[in-house]
């Protein structure tokens, strides 16, 4: 392999580059707590899905060309990437001591050069181009050609770096897993850990957003309203709950990968595991199919209609993540439908047709909650003086309209329930339907309280999650459930 062009990247003859050993630093997962290829590809999927699909065609010619095609089309703001601040501080100390530092990455040359110019820390770069993927043995060969075997120190984080460490004079680990760390020390006893990995199981629970599974309790509603209290229905609902939850987690992973850029400019979303670099973005690619396959596997024990709803939900959420969430009004309608899909799934799991009253009520209630969510996001940005939200179709001056629509839809949901209580559909199900009147009264109170808290800027999360953590909301739910039971 001809490595002349890559060696020329350092801008000096290899024999006169330095007097002592230079320090060569990897980029992906080492200097930055993310991966340039995944960052750029998902940014392209978000901005131009068709172009992203076209770049996949180039994979048949090799990973190097694929990276080049993605880099040509996708633009990233390097300033927002999660840097390994501890490593960066150590590199600056080494630079002050007079040590020469080089950046060597399998990322495309355009990104690596831009990173070097942004940090103004490196004496030269080594990177992939359209024909050479600079990783593993190829990177080792290029560095040996540039500096000589054993005449450079290398800082890396992944198993593929073992090929480079074999040829390096000094071995440094950053953000490496326990297994890899043990392997490196068994082969290179002189190795040093600069920055250990701190990712724990709680970070993966945050990736799955297990707290969001509370929304899937809606799956139990159709069985409850149809008075299906038998053990078979309970088991079916439980299986549907876990199947839907795993499917939803797969969607959350996809959404987080697609929204990396926007999340990093958000006051709170920047702390999400992928956006902050706490969890490797490559792990997200593995989790996507695993979670979806697990959801489908559980769904196989339920009626086929449930799998149909599950697949429809997944397709709708993908459309939302890639396109619909950036469209004004259409995004909140989609969110309301996704809430409603949980009711459809619950009905399919126990083979109970949904009442038109329940569907109508849920449409207005969930649309109100979706509008509350958007209103709270705008309130949060106003408080932080952050300007219009990125990746959304709303502006800050849309807030009064969103709050009005939220209140209107919430009140229509209450009105729908009142009409249901007075309809002939109640008589076959309830012996004392008049006792149901307490439910719309409580609903009216709860919705009004949510709207007021949102207006005050105290609704800092999804309203469903707020309800799950709010003591007064729990009291309201308990009272409404009690009213329904004593009405039977």
C-alpha positions as CSV (number, residue, x, y, z in Angstrom):
1,X,0.0,0.0,0.0
2,X,1.3,3.5,-0.9
3,X,1.3,5.6,2.3
4,X,3.2,8.6,0.9
5,X,0.2,10.9,0.7
6,X,-0.8,10.0,4.2
7,X,2.7,10.6,5.6
8,X,2.8,14.0,3.8
9,X,-0.1,15.1,6.0
10,X,2.3,15.9,8.8
11,X,4.0,18.4,6.6
12,X,7.6,17.4,7.5
13,X,10.0,14.6,6.7
14,X,9.6,11.7,9.0
15,X,13.3,11.7,9.9
16,X,13.3,15.3,11.1
17,X,9.9,15.6,12.8
18,X,11.1,15.5,16.4
19,X,13.9,14.6,18.7
20,X,11.8,12.6,21.2
21,X,8.8,10.3,20.8
22,X,5.7,12.2,19.5
23,X,2.3,11.5,20.9
24,X,-0.3,10.2,18.4
25,X,-3.9,10.5,19.5
26,X,-7.0,8.7,18.2
27,X,-10.2,10.8,17.6
28,X,-13.3,8.7,17.8
29,X,-14.1,7.5,21.3
30,X,-10.8,9.0,22.5
31,X,-10.4,12.7,22.0
32,X,-14.2,13.0,21.5
33,X,-16.8,10.8,23.3
34,X,-18.6,9.9,20.1
35,X,-18.0,8.7,16.5
36,X,-17.6,11.0,13.5
37,X,-19.1,8.5,11.1
38,X,-22.3,7.9,13.1
39,X,-22.6,11.6,13.9
40,X,-22.3,12.6,10.3
41,X,-24.5,9.8,8.9
42,X,-27.4,10.4,11.3
43,X,-27.1,14.2,10.7
44,X,-27.4,13.5,7.0
45,X,-30.4,11.2,7.7
46,X,-32.1,14.0,9.6
47,X,-31.3,16.7,7.0
48,X,-31.5,14.8,3.7
49,X,-32.7,11.2,4.1
50,X,-32.5,10.5,0.3
51,X,-28.8,11.5,0.2
52,X,-28.2,9.3,3.2
53,X,-29.7,6.4,1.5
54,X,-27.6,7.1,-1.6
55,X,-24.4,7.0,0.4
56,X,-25.2,3.4,1.6
57,X,-24.7,2.3,-2.0
58,X,-21.0,3.2,-1.8
59,X,-20.5,0.7,1.0
60,X,-20.1,-2.0,-1.7
61,X,-16.8,-0.2,-2.7
62,X,-15.5,-0.1,0.9
63,X,-15.9,1.8,4.1
64,X,-13.4,4.5,3.0
65,X,-15.5,5.7,0.1
66,X,-18.6,5.5,2.2
67,X,-17.0,7.8,4.8
68,X,-15.9,10.2,2.0
69,X,-19.4,10.4,0.5
70,X,-21.0,11.0,3.9
71,X,-18.4,13.7,4.8
72,X,-19.0,15.4,1.4
73,X,-22.7,15.8,2.1
74,X,-23.0,16.2,5.9
75,X,-21.7,19.2,7.9
76,X,-21.1,19.1,11.6
77,X,-20.5,21.8,14.2
78,X,-17.4,20.5,15.9
79,X,-17.8,22.9,18.8
80,X,-20.9,21.1,20.1
81,X,-19.2,17.6,20.1
82,X,-18.6,16.0,23.5
83,X,-14.8,16.3,24.1
84,X,-12.9,14.2,26.5
85,X,-12.0,17.2,28.7
86,X,-9.6,15.2,31.0
87,X,-7.6,13.9,28.0
88,X,-7.7,17.4,26.4
89,X,-6.2,18.9,29.5
90,X,-3.5,16.3,29.6
91,X,-2.6,16.9,25.9
92,X,-2.3,20.6,26.6
93,X,0.1,19.9,29.4
94,X,2.2,17.7,27.1
95,X,2.2,20.4,24.5
96,X,3.4,23.0,27.0
97,X,6.3,20.6,27.8
98,X,7.3,20.8,24.1
99,X,6.0,17.4,23.0
100,X,4.8,17.1,19.4
101,X,1.2,15.8,19.1
102,X,-0.5,14.3,16.1
103,X,-4.1,13.4,15.4
104,X,-4.6,10.0,13.7
105,X,-8.2,8.9,12.9
106,X,-10.2,6.6,10.8
107,X,-12.6,9.5,10.2
108,X,-12.5,11.2,6.9
109,X,-9.7,13.7,6.3
110,X,-12.1,16.7,6.0
111,X,-13.4,16.2,9.5
112,X,-10.0,15.4,11.0
113,X,-8.4,18.5,9.4
114,X,-11.3,20.7,10.7
115,X,-10.9,19.2,14.2
116,X,-7.1,20.0,14.2
117,X,-7.8,23.6,13.1
118,X,-10.5,24.0,15.7
119,X,-8.2,22.8,18.6
120,X,-4.9,24.3,17.3
121,X,-3.1,21.6,19.3
122,X,-1.7,19.2,16.7
123,X,1.5,19.3,14.6
124,X,-0.1,17.2,11.9
125,X,-2.9,14.7,11.1
126,X,-3.4,11.3,9.6
127,X,-6.8,10.4,8.3
128,X,-8.9,8.3,5.9
129,X,-9.5,9.4,2.3
130,X,-11.7,8.0,-0.4
131,X,-9.5,5.0,-0.9
132,X,-7.8,4.2,2.4
133,X,-9.6,3.5,5.7
134,X,-7.1,4.5,8.3
135,X,-7.8,2.0,11.1
136,X,-6.2,-1.0,12.7
137,X,-3.2,-2.5,10.8
138,X,-3.4,0.2,8.2
139,X,-3.0,3.0,10.7
140,X,-0.1,1.1,12.3
141,X,1.6,0.8,9.0
142,X,1.2,4.5,8.2
143,X,2.5,5.6,11.6
144,X,5.5,3.2,11.4
145,X,6.3,4.7,8.0
146,X,6.1,8.2,9.4
147,X,7.9,7.8,12.7
148,X,9.5,4.3,12.7
149,X,8.5,1.3,14.7
150,X,8.5,2.0,18.4
151,X,9.3,5.7,17.9
152,X,5.8,7.1,18.8
153,X,3.4,6.8,21.7
154,X,-0.3,6.1,20.9
155,X,-3.5,7.0,22.7
156,X,-6.5,4.9,21.9
157,X,-9.7,3.3,23.3
158,X,-10.8,0.3,21.2
159,X,-9.8,-3.3,20.4
160,X,-8.9,-2.3,16.9
161,X,-6.1,-0.1,18.3
162,X,-4.2,-3.2,19.5
163,X,-2.6,-3.3,16.0
164,X,-1.3,0.2,16.6
165,X,-0.2,-0.4,20.2
166,X,1.9,-3.4,18.9
167,X,4.1,-0.9,17.0
168,X,4.1,1.9,19.5
169,X,6.7,2.8,22.0
170,X,4.2,3.9,24.6
171,X,0.7,2.6,25.2
172,X,-2.0,4.9,26.6
173,X,-5.7,4.0,27.2
174,X,-8.6,6.3,27.3
175,X,-12.2,5.4,27.8
176,X,-11.5,1.7,27.4
177,X,-13.8,-1.1,28.7
178,X,-12.7,-3.5,31.4
179,X,-12.1,-6.4,29.1
180,X,-9.9,-4.4,26.7
181,X,-8.0,-2.9,29.6
182,X,-7.1,-6.4,30.9
183,X,-6.1,-7.5,27.5
184,X,-3.9,-4.4,27.0
185,X,-2.1,-4.8,30.3
186,X,-1.5,-8.5,29.7
187,X,0.2,-7.7,26.4
188,X,1.8,-4.4,27.3
189,X,2.6,-4.2,31.0
190,X,4.0,-0.7,30.6
191,X,0.6,0.6,29.4
192,X,-1.0,3.6,31.3
193,X,-4.7,4.6,31.7
194,X,-5.1,8.3,31.2
195,X,-8.9,8.5,31.6
196,X,-10.9,5.4,32.6
197,X,-14.4,4.6,31.3
198,X,-17.1,5.6,33.8
199,X,-20.2,4.2,31.9
200,X,-22.4,2.1,34.2
201,X,-25.6,0.2,34.0
202,X,-27.7,3.2,35.1
203,X,-26.5,5.0,31.9
204,X,-28.0,2.2,29.8
205,X,-31.3,2.4,31.7
206,X,-31.3,6.1,30.8
207,X,-30.7,5.1,27.1
208,X,-33.7,2.8,27.3
209,X,-35.7,5.6,29.1
210,X,-37.3,3.0,31.4
211,X,-39.1,5.8,33.1
212,X,-41.0,6.4,29.9
213,X,-42.4,2.9,30.1
214,X,-45.0,4.4,32.5
215,X,-46.8,5.7,29.4
216,X,-47.4,2.1,28.3
217,X,-49.7,1.6,31.3
218,X,-52.3,2.9,28.9
219,X,-52.3,-0.6,27.5
220,X,-54.2,-1.8,30.5
221,X,-57.0,0.8,30.0
222,X,-59.1,-1.1,27.4
223,X,-59.3,-4.2,29.5
224,X,-60.2,-2.1,32.6
225,X,-62.9,-0.1,30.8
226,X,-64.4,-3.4,29.3
227,X,-64.4,-4.9,32.8
228,X,-62.0,-7.7,31.8
229,X,-60.5,-8.5,35.2
230,X,-59.6,-12.2,34.7
231,X,-56.1,-13.7,34.9
232,X,-55.7,-14.4,31.2
233,X,-56.5,-10.7,30.3
234,X,-54.0,-9.6,33.0
235,X,-51.2,-11.8,31.5
236,X,-52.0,-10.7,28.0
237,X,-51.8,-7.0,29.0
238,X,-48.5,-7.6,30.9
239,X,-47.0,-9.3,27.8
240,X,-48.2,-6.4,25.7
241,X,-46.8,-3.9,28.1
242,X,-43.3,-5.3,28.0
243,X,-43.4,-5.9,24.2
244,X,-44.5,-2.3,23.6
245,X,-42.0,-0.9,26.1
246,X,-39.1,-2.6,24.4
247,X,-40.3,-1.4,21.0
248,X,-40.6,2.1,22.4
249,X,-37.1,1.9,23.8
250,X,-35.8,1.0,20.4
251,X,-37.5,4.1,19.0
252,X,-36.0,6.3,21.8
253,X,-32.5,5.0,20.9
254,X,-33.2,5.9,17.2
255,X,-34.6,9.3,18.1
256,X,-31.6,10.1,20.3
257,X,-29.1,9.2,17.5
258,X,-31.0,11.3,15.0
259,X,-31.3,14.2,17.3
260,X,-27.7,14.4,18.6
261,X,-27.0,17.8,17.2
262,X,-30.2,19.4,18.5
263,X,-30.0,17.7,21.9
264,X,-26.5,19.2,22.5
265,X,-27.9,22.7,22.2
266,X,-30.8,22.0,24.6
267,X,-30.5,23.0,28.3
268,X,-31.4,19.5,29.6
269,X,-31.3,17.1,26.6
270,X,-27.6,17.7,26.2
271,X,-27.2,15.5,29.3
272,X,-28.7,12.5,27.6
273,X,-26.3,9.5,27.4
274,X,-25.5,9.7,23.7
275,X,-25.5,13.5,23.4
276,X,-23.1,13.8,26.4
277,X,-20.9,10.9,25.3
278,X,-21.6,8.9,28.4
279,X,-22.6,5.9,26.3
280,X,-20.9,5.0,23.0
281,X,-23.1,5.8,20.0
282,X,-22.0,2.5,18.4
283,X,-23.9,0.7,21.3
284,X,-27.0,2.4,20.1
285,X,-26.7,0.8,16.7
286,X,-26.5,-2.6,18.4
287,X,-29.4,-1.9,20.7
288,X,-31.8,-0.9,18.0
289,X,-32.3,-4.4,16.4
290,X,-31.9,-6.2,19.7
291,X,-34.7,-4.3,21.4
292,X,-37.0,-4.5,18.4
293,X,-36.4,-8.2,17.9
294,X,-37.2,-8.8,21.6
295,X,-40.4,-6.8,21.3
296,X,-41.5,-8.9,18.3
297,X,-40.6,-12.1,20.1
298,X,-42.9,-11.3,23.0
299,X,-45.6,-10.1,20.7
300,X,-45.7,-13.5,19.0
301,X,-47.6,-14.9,21.9
302,X,-50.4,-12.3,21.5
303,X,-53.1,-12.0,18.8
304,X,-51.8,-11.0,15.4
305,X,-53.6,-7.7,15.6
306,X,-51.3,-6.6,18.4
307,X,-48.3,-7.2,16.2
308,X,-50.0,-5.1,13.5
309,X,-50.4,-2.2,15.9
310,X,-46.8,-2.7,17.1
311,X,-45.4,-2.5,13.6
312,X,-47.7,0.5,12.8
313,X,-46.5,2.3,15.9
314,X,-42.8,1.7,15.0
315,X,-43.3,2.9,11.4
316,X,-45.1,6.0,12.7
317,X,-42.4,6.8,15.3
318,X,-39.7,6.4,12.6
319,X,-41.6,8.9,10.4
320,X,-41.9,11.2,13.4
321,X,-38.2,11.0,14.3
322,X,-37.0,11.5,10.7
323,X,-39.5,14.0,9.4
324,X,-42.7,14.8,11.2
325,X,-41.3,16.2,14.4
326,X,-40.0,19.2,12.5
327,X,-43.5,20.0,11.1
328,X,-45.7,22.5,13.0
329,X,-48.9,21.0,14.4
330,X,-48.4,17.8,12.5
331,X,-45.9,16.8,15.2
332,X,-48.4,17.1,18.1
333,X,-51.1,15.3,16.2
334,X,-48.7,12.5,15.6
335,X,-47.7,12.4,19.2
336,X,-51.4,12.2,20.2
337,X,-51.8,9.3,17.7
338,X,-48.8,7.5,19.3
339,X,-50.4,7.8,22.7
340,X,-53.6,6.4,21.2
341,X,-51.7,3.5,19.7
342,X,-51.1,2.2,23.2
343,X,-54.8,2.0,23.7
344,X,-55.2,0.1,20.4
345,X,-52.4,-2.2,21.4
346,X,-54.1,-2.9,24.7
347,X,-57.4,-3.6,23.0
348,X,-55.8,-5.9,20.5
349,X,-53.9,-7.8,23.2
350,X,-57.2,-8.9,24.9
351,X,-59.4,-8.9,21.8
352,X,-61.5,-6.0,23.0
353,X,-62.8,-3.5,20.4
354,X,-62.2,0.1,21.5
355,X,-65.3,2.2,22.3
356,X,-65.8,5.2,20.0
357,X,-66.2,7.2,23.2
358,X,-62.8,6.1,24.5
359,X,-61.1,6.9,21.1
360,X,-62.7,10.3,21.0
361,X,-61.8,11.1,24.6
362,X,-58.2,9.9,24.1
363,X,-57.6,11.9,20.9
364,X,-58.5,15.2,22.6
365,X,-56.8,14.4,25.9
366,X,-53.5,13.3,24.3
367,X,-53.5,16.2,21.8
368,X,-53.8,18.5,24.8
369,X,-50.9,16.8,26.6
370,X,-48.8,16.9,23.4
371,X,-49.4,20.7,23.2
372,X,-48.5,21.0,26.9
373,X,-45.2,19.3,26.1
374,X,-44.4,21.7,23.3
375,X,-45.5,24.7,25.4
376,X,-43.2,23.6,28.3
377,X,-40.3,23.3,25.9
378,X,-40.8,26.8,24.6
379,X,-41.2,28.1,28.2
380,X,-37.9,26.5,29.1
381,X,-36.1,28.1,26.2
382,X,-37.6,31.5,27.0
383,X,-36.3,31.2,30.6
384,X,-32.9,30.2,29.3
385,X,-32.8,33.0,26.7
386,X,-32.0,30.2,24.2
387,X,-34.0,31.4,21.2
388,X,-36.2,29.4,18.9
389,X,-35.8,25.6,19.3
390,X,-33.5,23.8,16.8
391,X,-35.0,21.0,14.8
392,X,-38.6,22.0,15.5
393,X,-41.2,24.0,13.5
394,X,-42.1,26.3,16.4
395,X,-41.0,29.8,17.3
396,X,-41.1,31.3,20.8
397,X,-44.0,33.6,19.8
398,X,-46.1,30.6,19.1
399,X,-46.4,29.9,22.8
400,X,-49.8,31.7,23.5
401,X,-51.4,29.8,20.6
402,X,-50.1,26.5,21.8
403,X,-51.3,27.1,25.4
404,X,-54.8,28.1,24.1
405,X,-55.0,25.0,21.9
406,X,-53.9,22.8,24.9
407,X,-56.6,24.2,27.1
408,X,-59.3,23.9,24.4
409,X,-58.5,20.2,23.6
410,X,-58.3,19.4,27.3
411,X,-61.7,20.8,28.0
412,X,-63.2,19.1,24.9
413,X,-61.8,15.8,26.4
414,X,-63.7,16.5,29.6
415,X,-66.8,17.3,27.7
416,X,-66.6,14.1,25.7
417,X,-66.5,12.1,29.0
418,X,-69.5,14.0,30.3
419,X,-71.4,13.1,27.1
420,X,-70.4,9.5,27.6
421,X,-71.7,9.4,31.2
422,X,-75.1,10.5,29.8
423,X,-75.1,8.1,26.8
424,X,-76.9,4.8,26.5
425,X,-73.5,3.0,26.3
426,X,-73.0,3.4,30.0
427,X,-76.1,1.4,31.2
428,X,-74.8,-2.1,30.2
429,X,-71.5,-1.6,32.0
430,X,-72.4,0.4,35.2
431,X,-75.1,-0.1,37.8
432,X,-74.6,3.3,39.3
433,X,-73.6,5.6,36.3
434,X,-74.2,8.8,38.3
435,X,-71.2,8.0,40.5
436,X,-69.0,8.4,37.4
437,X,-69.7,12.2,37.4
438,X,-66.8,12.6,39.9
439,X,-64.4,11.6,37.1
440,X,-64.9,14.6,34.8
441,X,-64.7,17.0,37.8
442,X,-61.4,15.5,38.8
443,X,-60.2,15.6,35.2
444,X,-61.1,19.2,34.8
445,X,-59.2,20.0,38.0
446,X,-56.1,18.1,36.9
447,X,-56.0,19.5,33.4
448,X,-56.4,23.1,34.7
449,X,-53.6,22.5,37.2
450,X,-51.3,21.2,34.4
451,X,-52.0,24.2,32.2
452,X,-51.3,26.6,35.1
453,X,-48.0,24.9,36.0
454,X,-47.0,25.0,32.3
455,X,-47.8,28.7,32.1
456,X,-45.6,29.3,35.2
457,X,-42.7,27.4,33.7
458,X,-42.9,24.6,36.3
459,X,-43.7,21.8,33.8
460,X,-40.2,20.8,33.0
461,X,-40.9,17.4,31.5
462,X,-43.4,15.3,29.6
463,X,-46.8,15.8,31.3
464,X,-47.4,12.0,31.5
465,X,-44.0,11.6,33.3
466,X,-44.9,14.6,35.5
467,X,-48.1,12.8,36.5
468,X,-46.2,9.7,37.3
469,X,-44.0,11.6,39.8
470,X,-46.6,14.1,41.1
471,X,-48.4,13.1,44.3
472,X,-51.5,15.1,43.5
473,X,-51.8,13.4,40.1
474,X,-51.6,10.0,41.8
475,X,-54.4,11.0,44.2
476,X,-56.5,12.1,41.2
477,X,-55.9,8.8,39.4
478,X,-56.8,6.8,42.6
479,X,-60.0,8.8,43.1
480,X,-61.1,8.3,39.5
481,X,-60.3,4.6,39.6
482,X,-62.3,4.3,42.8
483,X,-65.2,6.2,41.3
484,X,-65.2,3.8,38.3
485,X,-65.1,0.7,40.6
486,X,-68.0,1.8,42.9
487,X,-70.0,2.6,39.8
488,X,-70.0,-0.9,38.5
